[in-house]
Amino acid sequence: MEAKTVTLTIDNQQVQVQEGATVMEAAKEIGVDIPTLCYLKGINEIGACRVCVVEMEGARALQAACVLKATDGMKIKTNSKNVRKSRRIELELILSTHNRECLSCYRNKNCELQTLAEEFNINSTPYQGAAMEFTFDDTSASLVRDQSKCVLCSRCANTCKKVQGVGILDLSSRGIHTRLTTAFDKPVDETPCLFCGQCIISCPVAALKEKENIEDVWQAIEDPERYVIVQTAPAVRGALGEEFGLPYGTRVTGKMVAALRRMGFDKVYDTNFGADLTIMEEGHEFLDRFQNNGKLPMITSCSPGWVRYCEYYHPDFVPNLSTCKSPHQMLGAMAKSYYAEKAGIDPKKIFVVSVMPCTSKKTEAARPELEVNSLRDVDCVITTREFAKMIKQAHMDFLSLPDEEFDRDLLGEYSGAGAIFGVTGGVMEAALRTVADVLEGKDVQAFEYTEVRGLKDIKEATLTLGGKTIRVAVAHGTSVAGKLLEMVRNGEAQYDFIEVMGCSGGCVTGGGQPHVSAKKRIMVDVRKERAKALYEEDGTRKYRKCHQNPQIQQLYKDYLGEPNSHKAHELLHTSFSAKEKFPL
């Protein structure tokens, strides 16, 4: 049955759209951009900011285009005198209570409110908002809330509620006293927040941002007593270029390495080595559980936002979590043990910095469980955005940097399977490449498991390997993970192995990745574009399976023994526990 269409007129142009489309969507069909500050398609469609108002023939008042349904015969003006005046007044009123420290603001030149103010030629604010006290919350290791910059758009609250299935943010009070608050108005560090940073990604201004650790890194580099090792997560290379004007998903691995080396790090490694190591441990952990009646389904543990979600919201599944540390924690542990021993360096002098696409990695690195012999696996985590700032602080011409290789000694080699860890389905595919070889007892040639790729909410596959049937599933975004767990809990679905990523699309859209405005999100799905870079890197590697990495093989031969050995458990495994959401 064909979808019903409606025909309307926008700015004297006739346009036909499917029934149910909004006026904003209809306008885009004819190249008319209607500005907005609160709109996020499918997430926040509430008409709160009133910046998207349009004039509709026959209506007594201006209408919000983001929620106004297109109807047959409708006549719309998007650029009348009344529309321009109303939009300008709305912006001026927002600015009247907004902290206007634009030059020193975290989002300067990348702020949707600032962009709109410039487009409407607002050079002064004729209104003076009432003096109010605002909350500034920097209690957590991952993110900072600055109420003085909040525009009450509800994007963060609805992203947290609808996309992540958590809902620790919401509006409270009314009128000029309206505030965006946490549950029970607690500091964010005292809430069951995942620190996934999806609220930061959705925020149009700087009301939410990551807790910066840039100066900690510079200080470590400049300390002659420190031996500073840096590692970069796979998803960083597919997004960093956006901070320097490159198209979404441009792979900048070589220039990224060159920038880090010029900053003064003693060693520049790829977290992909840690990903290869994770698969060695996690893959064999799964095989042990699968073959010896262990706790199934086993669920991946490399996404810290997902781990927190499991601990707080589905604690009955904590025993199902793999005990493996995440890749960057594993590499950090190896840097302060295996590498330190081989290189003859006091592990207490080694300072490990992780460049991550994820804000939750900051909180993860601070977990008390993630240290060995009183040494933190990872000392400092910075996001992709922080890394870009450091490059700019160092006044490097990033686009002119040569392509350089990661350091290759001891912890430097990595496989293509390690590279795809940053995209949803990547961890599962990497694990299956190794598990298949173990169960089949040979180098399986058909090793690209496309069934677990893509952006479908829940992906499933049933494989026969070594005469055994393995049922796997992949979920991305914690609200989707919650639905999947409920299916397992109710007996509606049965799996042996599950991959969960805390963010939709996986690490490529982690909370520490470059900001993408709501306008651009409509035009391009950055999840797809950034994922392409990682699959491209996978295809370039000499080794496509984690266990084929010769440095991984040498590590086990010289130091760890077998996967899941006693020594491997001391260094590479951890524990998780159920958490109370709001302890008294």
N, C-alpha and C positions, 0 to 999 in steps of 0.2 A: 504494500500500500504506500503510495507516494505521500510524502509529508506535505501538509497544507502550507501554502505561502500567503503572505500578505504584501500589499503594495502601499508604500507611503512616500511622502515627499519631504526631503530634507534639504534646506537651503536651495529651493527651486529645482532640485534634482530628484527624479523618481528612482526609487530603489525597491527591489523585491527581496524579501528575506523569508526564512522559515517562520511559521507561527511559533511564538514563544520567545523569539529573539528580542533583545532590548533595543531601544533607540540608539544607545551607544554602539552596540554591535552593528546595527544597520548603518550608522554613520561611517564606520570603518570600511564598509563595503564600497563606499564611494570616495574613500580617501579623506574623510573629514575626521580629524582627531578631536575628541571632546576631552578636556582636561579633567583629572580627578586626583584626589589625594588619599581616599580611603578604599577605593575599589581594588579587589583581588578576585579575579574570575573563579567562581566556584567555592570561594573561601569567605570573602567579605563583600557581600553585595547588599549594602544596607542604606546607601544614600545619606550617610552621616555628614560628610564634609560639605556638601552643597556646592562644591566647585564645578560639578558636572551639570548644573542646571541648564535647561533649554526652554524655549518659548513654544508652547503648543497652542495652535489655533483653537479657540473655544474654551481654553482653560483659564480660570481666574488667577492662578498663580504659576510661577515657574516650576518646572518639574525636574526631578533628578533623573538624568538620562540612563544611569547605570541600573535602575530598577524599573524604569518606565517601559512597559511592553509595547512593541510596535503593533499597530492595528491598521486595518484597511482604511485608506483615505486620510490617514493622519497627516497633518502638515506641521512641520517642525522648523524652527529657526534656531541655529546654534551660535549665531554671531550678531544678534540684534543689540541695540543700545542697552536695553534692559538686562539682557544676559551678561554683557560685558561688565556693566555696573555692578550687578549682583555678585558675580564671581570675584570681582576686585574687592568689594566690601567684605565678603566671606574671608578672603585671604588676609585682609587688613585686620579683621577681628581675631583671626588665629594668631597672627603675628603680635597682636597687642599683649598677649600673655605668654608669648614664646621667648625663651632665652635666646637672644639674638647675638651670641658670641660667634658669629659666623666664621670670622677669620681663623679663630683658634679651635673651631669645632671639628670633631672627628669626621663629620660628613661634608665638610666644606668642599664645594665643587662636585659633590656626588649626593646631593640632598634634593629630594623631590619638592619640598616646600621652597627651597631656595631657587630651584629651577622655575617654578611657577611664579614666584615673586619677580623674577627677572623677565619672564615672558609677559607679565602684565605691567611691567615698568613701574613697579612699586619701589620708590626710592625713600619713602618715609612712612611712618605709621601714625595716622591721625588720631587713633584711639589709644587710650591708656588703660590697660586692664587693671583690675583690682590687685593690690599687693597680696600675694599668697605664699604660704610656706610649701615647699616642694620636697619630696623625698629623694635623696641621693643614696643609692644602695650599691656598695661595692664589696659586700661581705663575702661573695663567692669567689672561687678561683677562676671562674669561667666568664661571667658576664657582669655588666654594670647597668643599673637602671637609673636614668636621670629624668625625673618627672618634669623638670622645668622645660624640657624640650618635647614633651609628649603633646600630640595634636588630637588625642582622643579618637583616633580613626578606627580603633578596635581590630586592626589587622593582626597584631600580635596575639590578642586574646583568641580570635577565631582560628588562627593558625594552630595555636597550642591546643585548642579544643577540638577542632574538626580534623586537622591533618595529623596531629600527634596523639589525639585521644587522651590528653592530660588535663588541660584546663586549669592551670594554677593562676592565670591572669584573668581579670574581668573588671568592668566598670563598676564603680560604687558612687553613692550620693547622687545629687541632681543639680541641675543648673550650673552656676559658676563653681560649685563645690565638687563637680564630677571629677573623679580621679580613676586612673587605671591602677588597680592594686593587686597584690598577691592574695592568696587564700589567707584569711584571718589577719591580713595586713602584716604578715611576717616578713623579715628579711628573706631574700630569695634563697639564701643558704640554709634556711630552716624550713624549706618547703620541699615536697617531692618533685622538684624540678629535674628534668633530664639533662639540662645544660646543653641541649642539642643545638641551640642557637638559631632554630628556625624562626623564633620571634625576632631576632636581630635581622635576619634576611628579609623578613616581611615588613619591618619598620621603614617608613618613608623618610624618617629624620634620624636624629641621633639619640632618641630616648632610650635606646637599647644598643649596647655595643659589647665587644669582648673586653675582658680584663687584659690590658696590654702588659707585655713582658719584654718590650723592646730594649729598655735600658738595662735589664738584667742580662740580656744577651751581649750587648756592647761591653758591659762591665766584665763579663767572663772572658770575652775575646781579648780585652786589654790587660787582663791579669796575667803576668808572666809565670805565675805558679800554676796556672790552669792549662790543661790540655783539652781543648774544646773540639768535640766531635759533633757534627751536624748531620741530620738525616732528613730526607724529604719523602713525604707520603706520595703514592702514585697519583692521586687526584690533583695534587698541586700543579704538576706540569701541564695539565689540560685546562687550567683556569688562570694561572698567573699572568699570562700574556694579555688578558683582558684589562689588567690594571695599566697597561702601556699602549692601549689602543688597538690591540690585535683582535681579530674576529673570535667569537666564542669557540672554544674547543681547540684553539691553535696549540699544538704541542711545542713546548719551549724547553725541553729537557736540557739540552746543551747550554743554552744561555743561562738557565737557572743555576747550573753547576758552576759556570764561570763567575756569576755574581757572588755566589757563596764563597768561592775560593778567594776572590778579591776582597771580601769583607774581613778575611783573616782567620777563618776556621782552620784548625790543624788538620782535620780530615773531613772529607765530604762524601758521605755514604747515602745509599738509597734504601729507604725503608722496605723496598721490594725484597731485599735479602732477608729481612725479618719476616716478610710474608711467606717466603719460601720455607723458612724455618717453622713458621706457624703451621703450615700444611703438613710438614713432616710430623709434628707433634699431634696436631688435631686429627689428621687423617688416620694415624695409627691409634689414637685414642678412640676414634669412631670404630675402627675395625675391631678393637678389643671389646668394646661394648656390644657391637653387632654380633660377634662370634661367640661371646661368653655370657650372654644374657644380662648385659649391663643396662643401665638406665637409658631408655629410648623413648621418644626421639632425642638424639643429641642435638643441641642447638648451639650455633656459633657464639663466640664471646668476644669478637674483635671490635664491636661497635659499642663504645662506652655509654652512649645515650640509650641504646637498647638494653644493655645490662642493668642500668639504673631503672629503666621501665619494668624490667622483669622483677628486680628486687623489691620495688615498691608496689607495683600494680598486679603482678602475677607471681607472688612468692612461691606458690606451689610448684612452679616450673624451675626454680633455682637449681634443684638437683639435676635437671636436664642440661644445664649450661655446660659447655666444654670448660675444663679447668685451665685451658691455655690462656696465657697473657696475650694481649694484642701485639701485632707485629712490631710497632715502635718500641714497646716495652721489652720485647724479646731482644731486639737489637741493642737496646740500652744495657740490658743484663749481660749480653755477650761482650759489649765494649768494656765493661768494668770487670770482666773475669777472663775470658778466653783471649781477647785482644790485649788487655793489660799484661797478661802473663807472657804472651808471645812477643810483645813489643818492649817488655821490661819497664813498664810505667806503673807507678803507684796508682792503683784504682781510685784512691781518695782524691787524686789530682785531676781525674777525668771528669769533665763536665759535658753532659749529653744534652743537646738541643734538638727538639723535634719540630719540623715545619709541617703543620697539619692543616687539613681543610676543615677541621672540626674544633669547636669550642669546648666540647665535652672532654676532649683529650687533656685539657688543662686540669680539670677535676680528677680525671682518671690518674694522671701522673702523681697526684697528691694522695691517692688512696694509701692508707697505711699498709695494706697487704703487698704493695708493689715495691718492695725493697729487699735486698739480699745483703746479709752481713752489715746491716745498718747503713747501707748505701742505696739511695733512690735509683731505680733503673734509669729514669729520665729526670733531669734536673729542671728543664724549662721547656715549655711548649709555646710556640708562636703560630698564629694562623697565616694563611696565604696573604690576607690583607696586611698583617703586620710585616711580613717578609717584604711585600711590595714597598711599604713605607721605609723600611731599612735600606732598600736599594735606592730609593729616591733621596734619603738622607745622605747616602754615600755619594750622591751626584754621579751615579753611573748612567751612561747612555745604554740602557738595557738592550734596545733593539740593535745596537751596533756591536754588542759583545760577541766574541767568537763562540762556537759550539765546542764545549769541552766535555770530557768523560769523568764520571765519578772515579774516586780512588778505587783501585782494584785489589788491594791487598787484604787478605783475610776475610773481610766482611763486605767486599765490594761487588761480587758477581750476583746477578739475579736472573730469574727466568721470566718468560712472558706470562706465565701463570701468576707470578707475583705481581705483575703490572696491572692485571685486571681486578685486583682486590678493591680498587676504588669505585667500582660500578656494581649496582645491584646484580646479583647472580654470579659475580666474579669469584667470590670466595668458594661458593659451591662448585663452580666449574674447575677451579684450581684443585680443589680437594678430589673431585672425581677423576681428574687426570692422573693423580697419584694412586688413589684407591683402586682404579681400574687396572693399572699395571701390577699392583700387588696381588689382586685377586686372580687376574688372568695369568700371572707369572710371565709376562712378556711386555714388550714395548708396544702398546696398543696404538695403532696408526690413526684411527678415527677418534681424535681426542677433543674436538670442539663440540661441547655440549650446548648447542644453541637453544635447547628446550628451556634452559634456565636464564636465557638472556631476554632483554626487553623490559618494557615498563608496565606490563600487566601487574596488577596489585599482588596477586598470588600466582606464582608459577610452579607447576608440578611436573615431575618426571618419574617414570618407573623404568629402572635399568636392570638388565641381567648381566652380572659380572661374575665370572668364575663359577657359573652355575647357580649363583645366588641372586635373588630379587631384592633390589634396594629401592625404596620409595623416598623421594626427596621433595622438598618444597622450599620456595624462596619468597620472602616477604620484605617489603621496604616501606618505611614509615611506621611509627609505632602503633598508630590506630589500626592499620592493616594487620600488624603483628598480633594485636589484641584479638582481632576477629579470628585469625588463624589458630591462636591458642585456645580460643573458646570452642572451635570446631574439634580440636584434638581432645579437649577436656570432655566434651559431650559425646565423643565417639563417632562424630560425623566424618572424621578423616583420620587416617593412620599413616604415619611417616616414620622413617628410620633416622633421617638426618634433615635438619632445617637450618637454613641461613636466614638471619634477620639483620637488616641494616636499619639504624634508627632514623635515617632521613630518606625522603622520597627520591629514588634514583640512585641512592647510595652516597658514598663520600663525595662524589662529584658535585653534589649540591649541599655539602656540609655547611654548618653555621659559620665557618670561618672563611668561606669562599667569597670572591668579589661580589659586590652588590649588583643586582640587576633590577632596574626600575619596573614598576608594574606595567608601564607602557610597552617596554621591550619584552616582558614576559609573555605578552599576548602574541607578539610577532614571532618569537622563537622559543623552542623548548631547550633550554641550556643543558638539561639532563642528557639529551640525545647527543648534542654537539660535543660536550666534554667527554662523554663515554667513548665517542669515536677515537679520541686521542689515545685512550688507554688500550683499546683493541688494536689500534695502529701500532702502538709500542710492542704489544704482545707479538704481533706478526714480524717484527724486526729482530727478535731475539734468537740467538743461536740455540738456546735451550728453551723449550716451551712447557716443560714440566718441572715442578719444584725439586723433585728428588734427583733430577739430572744435573742440577747446579753442582759443579765440581767442588766449590768452596764449602757448600753444605755437606757434601760427602766427606771432605777433609775434616770438617768440624766434628762430625760424629766419630770419625776414625781416631782423631788425635785427642778429643776432649770429652765428648758426651757419651760415647759408647753407642747404644742403640736408642732409637726414638722411644720416648716415655720411660727412659732409664731413671734410676734414682737421682743421678746428677741432673738430668734434664728436668725432673720434677722440682728439684731445689731451685733451679734458675729460671725455668720457663713456664712454670705453672703457678696458679694462684687459687684463691677460694672466693666464693661469693656467698652472700647471706641475705635472708629476708629482712626488709626494713619497714619500720612504722612510718606511715605518711606524716602524721603529726603527733609525735610522742609528747606526753604530758611533761 
